[in-house]
Amino acid sequence: MKIKIQRDKSIEEFEVSPSMTLLAALYEIKENQDASLTFMAGCRASVCGTCAIRVNGKEELACAYKIKGDELVEPLQYHLVLRDLKVDKNKAKETLVKTTAWLHESKEATLTHNDEKLTEKQTDCILCDSCYSACPVYAVNPDFLGPFALTRAYRYTTDKREGDAKAIIDNIQTNGVWDCTLCGECTAVCPKGIDPKMDITMLRGTSLQFGHSDPNFATQSFGTPDFGFDPNGGF
């Protein structure tokens, strides 16, 4: 069974044993064929998110993906490639700081089972960067806060113990909730079944409640929507 691996500017083909995970195949290549092959791995149990990778154009966890043969394996998109399949995830993690998604003013609150259910899925995020790599917005806006950072923002703005949810909402207006195209690519690749698209949709509703609005729906001074052309200008 053969797989192809993107290495710098070239694609190399390797023979691997059948019926194994992609991560096991990468280790087999490194141990028996090319010791210089570089990739990232950790728990091997789909918990740490370290081994996120692209297979045939879709983000996967290498430790969970079962090889079928003739796969093209590539590093994550929108990350600095350090070598082969290893990328620098620091820039992606900086989005968490920009959203300030943590408790700003902790207050006493009784949490019910239903309260916990509201963000139960979101707390499962393993920061694997799969959604970040799948998001097409980064192709045109590298400063976009991105799916997992906005999911974290939703998690804390929904927390009844947060006494200043507005502080988080205010920090996700620029390059944030309104820049998302709601294409759902992030949701499609999440290994934990989290739905960042829905989280962002909910954050938009909360943003409206706090007085924000979608800057893409610009209006003229007299209140008529600006569609980019003059309807009275003739053709």
Secondary structure, DSSP 8 states (H G I E B T S, - for coil): -EEEEEETTEEEEEE--SSSBHHHHHHHHHHHT-TT-------SSSSS-TTEEEETTEEEETTT-B--SS-EEE--TTSEEEETTEEE-HHHHHHHHHHT-S-SSB------HHHHHHTTTGGG-----HHHHH-GGGGT-TT---HHHHHHHHHHHS-TTBS-HHHHHHTTTTTTTTT-----HHHHH-TT---HHHHHHHHHHHHHHTT---TTS-B-TTS-B--SS-TTS--
